C-alpha cells in the first residue's frame, strides 16, 4: 500500500493534485482492486473518469440507475459523485 500526502496547509496547493496524479499513473500497472479509501480527495469533486475506475463497469451502471431513481436531482453529490442519468 502506498499513500502520497501533501502537508503544510489546510487546503492543498493546486499544484499538488497533478503531482499526485503522476504517482498514480506511474503505479497504475501494479494496482490491485479498488478502494474508496485510497482515492485522492482534497475536498474538490473527483473527476467522473476517476470515480468510474473505483467500480466494475456493471456496478457503476447499477449505482447510476439507483441514483437516477432515488436522487434524480443529485443532492448527494460531494466527494465521489455518481451522477444520475440526465445530469451533467
C-alpha positions in Angstrom: 0.0 0.0 0.0 1.2 3.4 -0.9 -0.1 6.7 0.3 1.0 10.1 -1.1 0.2 13.1 1.1 0.7 16.8 0.9 1.0 18.7 4.1 1.6 22.2 5.2 -1.7 23.9 4.7 -5.3 23.2 5.5 -6.1 23.5 1.7 -3.7 21.6 -0.6 -2.0 23.6 -3.2 -3.4 23.4 -6.7 0.0 22.1 -7.8 -0.3 19.1 -5.5 -3.0 17.2 -7.5 -1.0 17.0 -10.7 2.0 15.6 -8.8 -0.2 13.0 -7.1 -1.7 12.1 -10.4 1.8 11.4 -11.8 2.5 9.0 -9.0 -0.9 7.3 -9.5 -0.3 7.0 -13.2 3.2 5.6 -12.8 1.9 2.9 -10.4 -1.3 2.1 -12.2 0.0 -1.1 -13.9 0.5 -2.6 -10.4 -2.8 -1.5 -8.9 -4.8 -4.3 -7.5 -8.5 -3.9 -6.7 -10.4 -0.8 -5.8 -10.8 1.1 -2.6 -12.7 4.3 -1.9 -10.4 4.9 1.0 -7.4 5.2 -1.4 -8.9 7.8 -3.8 -7.4 11.3 -3.9 -9.6 13.8 -2.1 -8.9 17.3 -1.3 -12.5 18.3 -0.9 -12.8 19.1 -4.6 -15.1 16.9 -6.7 -13.3 13.9 -8.1 -13.5 13.7 -11.9 -16.0 11.2 -13.2 -13.4 9.1 -15.0 -11.7 8.5 -11.7 -14.9 7.6 -10.0 -15.7 5.1 -12.8 -12.3 3.4 -12.0 -13.5 2.6 -8.5 -16.2 0.2 -9.6 -16.6 -2.6 -12.1 -18.4 -1.3 -15.1 -21.7 -3.2 -14.3 -21.5 -1.9 -10.7 -21.1 1.7 -11.7 -24.1 1.4 -14.1 -26.2 -0.2 -11.3 -25.2 2.7 -9.0 -26.1 5.2 -11.6 -29.6 3.6 -12.1 -30.1 3.7 -8.3 -29.0 7.3 -8.2 -31.3 8.2 -11.1 -34.3 6.6 -9.2 -33.6 7.9 -5.7 -31.6 11.1 -6.2 -32.5 12.4 -9.7 -31.5 16.0 -8.7 -28.1 14.8 -7.5 -28.4 16.3 -4.0 -25.8 13.8 -2.7 -23.0 14.7 -5.0 -20.0 15.5 -2.9 -16.6 13.7 -3.0 -17.0 10.6 -5.3 -20.2 11.5 -7.2 -22.1 9.0 -9.3 -24.3 11.3 -11.4 -27.8 10.2 -12.2 -28.7 9.9 -15.9 -29.6 13.2 -17.4 -27.5 15.3 -15.1 -24.3 16.8 -16.3 
